[in-house]
Amino acid sequence: MSTPDQPYRSGFACLVGRPNAGKTTLTNAMVGEKVGIVSNRPQTTRHAIRGVVHRPGGQLVLVDTPGLHKPRSLLGRRLNDVVRDTLSEVDVVVFCIPADQPVGTGDRFIARQLKEVTAPVVVVVTKTDAASRKQVAEQLVAASQLVEAAEVVPVSAVAGDQVELLEDLLVGLLPEGPPLYPEEQTTDEDTDRQIAELIREAALEKVFQEVPHSLAVTVEELNRRPDPKREGAELVEVHALLHCERPSQKPMLLGRGGSVIKAIGTEARAGLEQLLGARVHLDLHVTVLGEWQDDPKKLNRLGY
């Protein structure tokens, strides 16, 4: 609750960092539930995902963005545009730098982009559980030399270390104002996109080589009907397409005798049932959408 000497604050914080810097894991940890998909592949996040953190003194809306990178395709350029558009509209910027990897050209590239940003920057050294104390200390020094930061905070989203401290610190940097979302809401992602992302997350765990970058998922149909196996319950039928770019990638997604796509379906279904609160019948098909990453019409169709 806000008090007379501590007014209620609300606003937006944007998480930026190179691909795989732990932005989504940190977002999920602060929100307290899964709002974005996590994978150790770069470019896992392809949209600005909003997660809502409710604190006694304020409401923090986290915008988890795709990793800023040197783009190699039209998709890459559009992902960078998403980040830049978001940066121009937020109240505070959270620059994530992983503790277990040295500061590199990707981090310096982002630091240069942040020079034009007027909002305060909080540098978060992520993944402290994966690094030694010496590494963390060295990274804090290296990170604070990259940008003019309001604060530099070491955090482990996996272990929960300093996550609440970071939340309070970010809320303190927000403008005074009423809540922007109702108390029970934790994300503004629409259901279709959440479903597509959960299926893509399951697929990213099962396929390798060049397939992950070339993979997009669309939900073609979603039907809700009474569950014949459980009285008073609902069954949700989800028909989705996995789009790859080249004919050679299709058998990788299907697997021998359909083994890979079956495994993707099994893993995704568990997440979907949790999301939808109902039993799910998941129907997956693979389609080849030639070189979609560089085709504006195809990108639009896929929602990028």
Protein Blocks (a to p, Z undefined) as FASTA:
>chain_A
ZZfklccddddddddddehilmmmmmmmmnopafbdcdfbehkbmcdcddddddfkbccd
ddddddddddfbfklmmmmmmmmmmmmmcfbdcddddfkbccdfklmmmmmmmmmpmbdc
ddddehklmpcfklmmmmmmmmmmmpccfbdcdddfknopoklmmmmmmmmmpccdddfb
dfklcbfcdfklmmmmmmmmmmmmmpgcjlmmmpccddfbdcddddfkbghiacdddddd
dddfbfklmmmmnogghlmmmmmmmmmmmmmmmmnopacdddddddddehkllgmklmmm
noZZ
